[in-house]
Amino acid sequence: MAGTRYSREDIVRYLETARLSYQRIELPYGLATPGPDRRPTADVVFPAELGGQSVLDVGCFLGYFCHEAKRRGAGEVVGLDSNPERLGHARRLADMAGHDIAFRACDVETDELPGRFDIVVALNLLHHLRDPLAALAKLIRACRRQLVLEIAGLSDGSMRRYLKELGLRRRKRRVLEDLPLIGVGRDGASPLRERRFFFTPRAMENILTQHHRIFASVRATPSPKKGRTFVIAERRRIERLVLFAGPSGVGKSRLMQATMRPGTGLGARFGITEPSAWKAVQAVDLASEREAVSHGLVLHYDLLRSVVANYPSIAHDEALELLDCAGATVVYTLVCPLPVLRERVRERLRVERGPGSIRNLEVALRLYEDPARVRRVYEAWGDYLAARGLALELVDTSTDAYELRDRGILGEYLNG
Ligand SMILES: C[S@@+](CC[C@H](N)C(=O)[O-])C[C@H]1O[C@@H](n2cnc3c(N)ncnc32)[C@H](O)[C@@H]1O
């Protein structure tokens, strides 16, 4: 343990008066705070060597996991908690242990989190919150590589009640646990705290993988703590992202295939040098794309996704979260004359089979009857890109020359 300016007597006196519990933190002279040994949890939460990665622990209590991160070679470590008394002890203990950890007061429900960290840890926190999903969104934004949660599932009492109400035997408990359920109410809470939510592991996995597209994988494993589960989510990291965006029928797949084919020279025009090192994915298939780290990704993005899903705006589309995972992003927006769009969609409707794709094409065809609506889709997309600091680069797909065009082409092509 690093040098300390505290004598053995100082620390013993402090431990006697502070009466700490909950987390056993090792201190100099072989001393430690009284509390359960959380090393088995730390071994799941962190790898043996953190190699300078930054760590944020939200709801850190006395800061045990911050100490553990430092011990494993973390760089910047920040512990947040809403309880000022605990933070005071956390600071004193870190000082005694000689660990450089920043402890800050923060209510995750009302305050912004202090920046982005490689690993974000929130253990046994969410079931204390009034709005855990809003807090979860903040945790996700703060996380660069890995999000580690320890969550409380439905309590034994609730399980028994639900099984009884469903007329199921007790041994069917696993059936409930394996469903994506959120328990709402006072489950296990003190009588004064009624607004609580409890997630089955499947519910949390679904939230992280289906409501968000930024995680490549999510793993749930039982915690040594009864009724608790670790949920570990690996964020995607894409060095370079190229988005081919456009409405149904504009020719995204054709252009994507042509750019990925070696020897066409098209890849280089769109910044895809060495296409073999790149991967091409459709937005609809993103959820099954499990690789966390990619050098280059080409995404096929249908501009009508938010229209078909009836979202209030393009920004609501979860597939676009992928833009937050990329180092460098270039967007190419494809355009062709409206009569060509209509004809291509009619042609596809003649050959498509799946009910999902037929519905999408029918929505597209109805939209293409109204040039003003099509122009609005492009305008909204241009505004969305501008808000993200990205340019509206237009590619003409009416011929295989795939020329880059200026904005004037929208008026010319989308008039009737
Ligand atoms: C059950 S303890 C878990 C402590 C630690 N994460 C662990 O697993 O050992 C929950 C911690 O979250 C803190 N907390 C509760 N609500 C919070 C909030 N809104 N913002 C930040 N911290 C909060 C509490 O003060 C407490 O220290």
The ligand as a Tripos MOL2 file, in Angstrom:
@<TRIPOS>MOLECULE
LIG
   27    29     1     0     0
SMALL
NO_CHARGES

@<TRIPOS>ATOM
      1 C1        -26.9080    0.1180   -1.9360 C.3       1 LIG1
      2 S1        -25.6540    1.2910   -2.0300 S.3       1 LIG1
      3 C2        -24.5430    0.5280   -3.1650 C.3       1 LIG1
      4 C3        -23.1160    0.9400   -2.9540 C.3       1 LIG1
      5 C4        -22.0920    0.3510   -3.9180 C.3       1 LIG1
      6 N1        -22.3670    0.7060   -5.2910 N.3       1 LIG1
      7 C5        -22.0100   -1.1380   -3.7630 C.2       1 LIG1
      8 O1        -22.6250   -1.8970   -4.5170 O.co2     1 LIG1
      9 O2        -21.2860   -1.5490   -2.8460 O.co2     1 LIG1
     10 C6        -26.3690    2.5730   -2.9960 C.3       1 LIG1
     11 C7        -25.5440    3.8350   -3.0230 C.3       1 LIG1
     12 O3        -26.1100    4.7140   -3.9690 O.3       1 LIG1
     13 C8        -26.1990    6.0150   -3.4120 C.3       1 LIG1
     14 N2        -27.3240    6.6940   -4.0690 N.ar      1 LIG1
     15 C9        -28.6550    6.5180   -3.8750 C.ar      1 LIG1
     16 N3        -29.3620    7.3410   -4.6630 N.ar      1 LIG1
     17 C10       -28.4510    8.0450   -5.3940 C.ar      1 LIG1
     18 C11       -28.5660    9.0610   -6.3830 C.ar      1 LIG1
     19 N4        -29.7480    9.5140   -6.7670 N.pl3     1 LIG1
     20 N5        -27.4370    9.5600   -6.9290 N.ar      1 LIG1
     21 C12       -26.2080    9.1040   -6.5320 C.ar      1 LIG1
     22 N6        -26.0510    8.1520   -5.5820 N.ar      1 LIG1
     23 C13       -27.1570    7.6310   -5.0220 C.ar      1 LIG1
     24 C14       -26.4210    5.7740   -1.9420 C.3       1 LIG1
     25 O4        -26.0430    6.8920   -1.1580 O.3       1 LIG1
     26 C15       -25.5420    4.5660   -1.6870 C.3       1 LIG1
     27 O5        -24.2380    4.9270   -1.3520 O.3       1 LIG1
@<TRIPOS>BOND
     1     1     2 1
     2     2     3 1
     3     2    10 1
     4     3     4 1
     5     4     5 1
     6     5     6 1
     7     5     7 1
     8     7     8 2
     9     7     9 1
    10    10    11 1
    11    11    12 1
    12    11    26 1
    13    12    13 1
    14    13    14 1
    15    13    24 1
    16    14    15 ar
    17    14    23 ar
    18    15    16 ar
    19    16    17 ar
    20    17    18 ar
    21    17    23 ar
    22    18    19 1
    23    18    20 ar
    24    20    21 ar
    25    21    22 ar
    26    22    23 ar
    27    24    25 1
    28    24    26 1
    29    26    27 1
@<TRIPOS>SUBSTRUCTURE
     1 LIG1         1 GROUP 0 **** ****
